[in-house]
Amino acid sequence: MIRLRELRAGDEQALQQIYSPESVRYLARNPMSEDEAKTYVSRAVLNSGQSPRTHFTVGLEAAGGLVGVAKLGIVQGAGTLSYILRPNAWGQGYATEAAGRVLALAFDVLRLPIGRAKHHPDNPASGLVLAKAGFTHIGAEGGFERYEVRSFRP
Ligand SMILES: CC(C)(COP(=O)(O)OP(=O)(O)OC[C@H]1O[C@@H](n2cnc3c(N)ncnc32)[C@H](O)[C@@H]1OP(=O)(O)O)[C@@H](O)C(=O)NCCC(=O)NCCS
């Protein structure tokens, strides 16, 4: 069971463990430096105070502390979902749970009509997470597998 919460000062070290070399292997980015972690938290705090809010970068907290981050961005009326967990928290259902919780935010609270996500073709675990959360694979583009899910609630 995970708890979703806003990021805050003091999360920087945990974020560096989350964005570790192993975790970013299939992402178009480098592991997180100390400086980047500071900027990341500042931006997340800034975004959380914006109205209307278009970027949700939320911490995933389990018994072992902050184990991951899920993001929901609103781009042209669609919700784009992504997530990342520190390696020692993989395989415990946390990403699947987080995806469901973020989709509930997108559909039930923000009333977005559609969710989108993507993953690297060599990262099948992420495709399984998306399928379990209700996403449909819609094809490959730009070197990534693309997925969509529509709000089924009127
Ligand atoms: C991809 C990632 C988010 C999966 O998170 P997770 O919490 O381990 O996923 P879950 O425990 O919810 O597992 C979802 C499914 O993937 C499977 N899975 C997990 N790790 C796997 C792996 N390394 N290889 C194959 N399948 C795997 C699980 O068995 C589960 O399937 P099942 O229900 O049929 O058993 C996590 O590995 C991660 O953060 N990776 C690095 C960052 C990343 O790739 N983010 C996604 C970018 S698109």
The ligand as an SDF file (V2000), in Angstrom:
LIG
                    3D

 48 50  0  0  0  0  0  0  0  0999 V2000
    8.6440   -0.0300  -14.5940 C   0  0  0  0  0  0  0  0  0  0  0  0
    8.4010    0.1510  -13.1030 C   0  0  0  0  0  0  0  0  0  0  0  0
    7.6920    1.4830  -12.8800 C   0  0  0  0  0  0  0  0  0  0  0  0
    7.5030   -1.0100  -12.6140 C   0  0  0  0  0  0  0  0  0  0  0  0
    7.1870   -0.7460  -11.2540 O   0  0  0  0  0  0  0  0  0  0  0  0
    6.7670   -1.8860  -10.2550 P   0  0  0  0  0  0  0  0  0  0  0  0
    6.2040   -1.2530   -9.0270 O   0  0  0  0  0  0  0  0  0  0  0  0
    7.9070   -2.8290  -10.1020 O   0  0  0  0  0  0  0  0  0  0  0  0
    5.5910   -2.5960  -11.0550 O   0  0  0  0  0  0  0  0  0  0  0  0
    4.5190   -3.5670  -10.4040 P   0  0  0  0  0  0  0  0  0  0  0  0
    5.0980   -4.2160   -9.1880 O   0  0  0  0  0  0  0  0  0  0  0  0
    3.2460   -2.8220  -10.2660 O   0  0  0  0  0  0  0  0  0  0  0  0
    4.4370   -4.6940  -11.4950 O   0  0  0  0  0  0  0  0  0  0  0  0
    3.6890   -4.5640  -12.6860 C   0  0  0  0  0  0  0  0  0  0  0  0
    3.9010   -5.8050  -13.5160 C   0  0  0  0  0  0  0  0  0  0  0  0
    5.2430   -5.7840  -14.0600 O   0  0  0  0  0  0  0  0  0  0  0  0
    5.9090   -6.9750  -13.7370 C   0  0  0  0  0  0  0  0  0  0  0  0
    7.3200   -6.6270  -13.5590 N   0  0  0  0  0  0  0  0  0  0  0  0
    7.8750   -5.8710  -12.5920 C   0  0  0  0  0  0  0  0  0  0  0  0
    9.1940   -5.7670  -12.7900 N   0  0  0  0  0  0  0  0  0  0  0  0
    9.4660   -6.4870  -13.9140 C   0  0  0  0  0  0  0  0  0  0  0  0
   10.6510   -6.7410  -14.6520 C   0  0  0  0  0  0  0  0  0  0  0  0
   11.8330   -6.2510  -14.2740 N   0  0  0  0  0  0  0  0  0  0  0  0
   10.5500   -7.5000  -15.7880 N   0  0  0  0  0  0  0  0  0  0  0  0
    9.3610   -7.9890  -16.1840 C   0  0  0  0  0  0  0  0  0  0  0  0
    8.2010   -7.7670  -15.5310 N   0  0  0  0  0  0  0  0  0  0  0  0
    8.2620   -7.0360  -14.4120 C   0  0  0  0  0  0  0  0  0  0  0  0
    5.2590   -7.4620  -12.4670 C   0  0  0  0  0  0  0  0  0  0  0  0
    5.4300   -8.8560  -12.3030 O   0  0  0  0  0  0  0  0  0  0  0  0
    3.8150   -7.0950  -12.7210 C   0  0  0  0  0  0  0  0  0  0  0  0
    3.1780   -8.0120  -13.5560 O   0  0  0  0  0  0  0  0  0  0  0  0
    2.1720   -9.1150  -12.9620 P   0  0  0  0  0  0  0  0  0  0  0  0
    1.1400   -8.3650  -12.2020 O   0  0  0  0  0  0  0  0  0  0  0  0
    1.6730   -9.7870  -14.1700 O   0  0  0  0  0  0  0  0  0  0  0  0
    3.0030   -9.9610  -12.0650 O   0  0  0  0  0  0  0  0  0  0  0  0
    9.7060    0.1240  -12.2880 C   0  0  0  0  0  0  0  0  0  0  0  0
   10.4190   -1.0280  -12.6500 O   0  0  0  0  0  0  0  0  0  0  0  0
   10.5720    1.3540  -12.5340 C   0  0  0  0  0  0  0  0  0  0  0  0
   10.4350    2.3700  -11.8680 O   0  0  0  0  0  0  0  0  0  0  0  0
   11.5130    1.2720  -13.4840 N   0  0  0  0  0  0  0  0  0  0  0  0
   12.4040    2.3660  -13.7910 C   0  0  0  0  0  0  0  0  0  0  0  0
   11.7020    3.6000  -14.3480 C   0  0  0  0  0  0  0  0  0  0  0  0
   10.7460    3.2690  -15.4570 C   0  0  0  0  0  0  0  0  0  0  0  0
   11.0490    2.4320  -16.3010 O   0  0  0  0  0  0  0  0  0  0  0  0
    9.6140    3.9660  -15.4520 N   0  0  0  0  0  0  0  0  0  0  0  0
    8.6230    3.7990  -16.4710 C   0  0  0  0  0  0  0  0  0  0  0  0
    8.9340    4.7320  -17.5790 C   0  0  0  0  0  0  0  0  0  0  0  0
    7.8160    4.5050  -18.9200 S   0  0  0  0  0  0  0  0  0  0  0  0
  1  2  1  0
  2  3  1  0
  2  4  1  0
  2 36  1  0
  4  5  1  0
  5  6  1  0
  6  7  2  0
  6  8  1  0
  6  9  1  0
  9 10  1  0
 10 11  2  0
 10 12  1  0
 10 13  1  0
 13 14  1  0
 14 15  1  0
 15 16  1  0
 15 30  1  0
 16 17  1  0
 17 18  1  0
 17 28  1  0
 18 19  1  0
 18 27  1  0
 19 20  2  0
 20 21  1  0
 21 22  1  0
 21 27  2  0
 22 23  1  0
 22 24  2  0
 24 25  1  0
 25 26  2  0
 26 27  1  0
 28 29  1  0
 28 30  1  0
 30 31  1  0
 31 32  1  0
 32 33  2  0
 32 34  1  0
 32 35  1  0
 36 37  1  0
 36 38  1  0
 38 39  2  0
 38 40  1  0
 40 41  1  0
 41 42  1  0
 42 43  1  0
 43 44  2  0
 43 45  1  0
 45 46  1  0
 46 47  1  0
 47 48  1  0
M  END
$$$$
